[in-house]
Amino acid sequence: MKRRALLASTAFASLSLSGCLDLLTDSGEDILEPTDLVVVWSDLLRENPWTDEERVSVWGLVRNEGEREPTYVEIRATFFDADGEELDTVIELIDDTTEGTDWPFEVEFPHFGEAAREVASYELEPATSV
């Protein structure tokens, strides 16, 4: 009896969830296409190199090339060492997207000193919602 109740509740939850997903995917107006946000410029910056206070950050500019105005924009930066091994990932929210279509950003590597010295490269991925 418990098994039937579990199967019935699982089936109901599955139908409810698939209905919600259909609503989200059928109304393509609610989400910007990933290609609408483009990082047009970025650079890796170092402060206080070769000290215990060495810091690393990525500065850049993201552009909305789509027609819709996003409610928020975030940048996901993944930092790598010289061997291509992932060191850390940081997500930074862009505070104000109400002015224009280009927005500056800065994403700071969360570690100092020797750990910051290991950063050799990075990848950026913008994300948004409307």
PyMOL commands that set and color helices and strands:
alter all, ss='L'
color gray80, all
select helices_A, chain A and resi 2-26+28-30+34-36+113-117
alter helices_A, ss='H'
color red, helices_A
select strands_A, chain A and resi 37-47+55-64+72-80+86-94+102-108+121-129
alter strands_A, ss='S'
color yellow, strands_A
deselect
rebuild
show_as cartoon
